[in-house]
Amino acid sequence: MARKLRTLAWLFAAALAGCGSSPPPKAATPARTALAPLPPRCDPAAAQAVIGLPIDAGVIEKARAAAGADMARAVRADQVGVQDYRAGRLNLYLDAQRRVARVGCG
């Protein structure tokens, strides 16, 4: 009988040890509100003044600043371009004479 009590006490103690203190519960995170869509960061209409100009770093920067874009790139007529879309990027499309033919964002 004493042996059964010792075994029972041992099992009870082991069960209680498994119920030891756990870390305090994390505070509930506040509910997120729906985010409003961001306004466009690139306005190609504002950069139309560079159409017809020969491309150089100054023209690229002037067009980027006018369009309010985060970045700008020149795309040659014979160049294979990547198709990654970036709303804040101004694209200056060049003709065969390396003059700006059109502008666009993306």
Secondary structure as GFF3:
##gff-version 3
##sequence-region A 1 106
A	DSSP	alpha_helix	2	17	.	.	.	ID=ss1
A	DSSP	three_ten_helix	44	50	.	.	.	ID=ss2
A	DSSP	alpha_helix	57	67	.	.	.	ID=ss3
A	DSSP	beta_strand	71	75	.	.	.	ID=ss4
A	DSSP	beta_strand	89	94	.	.	.	ID=ss5
A	DSSP	beta_strand	100	105	.	.	.	ID=ss6
###
